[in-house]
Amino acid sequence: MEEIKGKINGKLYCSNCNLKTNHGYLLKHQITHMDYLKSPEDDVDLQFDDDYYITQCLGCDKVAFFHEYGDEDMMNRLGETYTEKNVYPEEPRDLIVENHRHIYDVRYFDNVPDIIQELYIQVVSCFEKNHSLLAAVGLRMIIEGFCNDRQISNGYILDDNNNKATKKNGDEIRSSSLEGRINGMEEERLITPVSASVLHQIRNLGNTTVHELEIPKQGTIKQGLGIVEDLIKTVYEHENIKI
């Protein structure tokens, strides 16, 4: 067997092992924008790297082919650069979804404030990467973003008997906590009591994650994303519908 000349960064799918394993390469051919320059005065607008490898699994010695391409325009929705990677034989699609990450159909809204759209996108990214702790905190931040945008600074809170908390003189207790602000949105009829109840569940999820470092389940985060999407449509999208 030919000698391994280098190691591939990250694991690649091996059709023999049927999972991602460490790989070395036996041969590498690299093409860059510099290969298209005929003289030092030439200029190529697009900066790119196009790499071709004959690889070998470091577990079972299976030989395969790997192609990686990247250029300066390749950025994800978070502004991070990435490269396009392809291995042959290819990895089965169902294995990609099962072993790598949850794929979520991110939505883009027409009338939502930019900061809330960005928070939502980042929560989706955390969900896809199984970063459940950060996703739960992000969901809580989205609710705070709603309150900030609608200038809801306070609201009532509930006592241990699930009644509106009052002072000894009978005056209603107002709070600027997120609990109070969610109730404040309900008071302003921006959301329904049912929606407020659901948002309190997301708030509690975020609190538990932050203070107790309890990792939420992926299904819980997915439900939270659906709730946030419904809230965005209710608060921002529906009010702009003209029939």
Buried (B, 14 or more C-beta within 10 A) or exposed (E): EEEEEEEBEEEBBBBBEEEBBBBBBBEBEEEEBEEEEEEEEEEEEEEBBBBBBBBBBBEEEBEBEBEBBBBEEEEEEEEEEEEEBEBEEEBEEEEBEEEBBBEBEBBEBEBBBEEBBBBBBBBBBBBBEBBBBBBBBBBBBBBBBBBBBBEBEBBBBBEEEEEEBEEEEEEEBBBEEBBBBBBBBBBEEBBEEEBBEBBBEBBEBBBBBEEEEEBBEBEBBBBBBEBBBEBBBBBBBEEEEEE
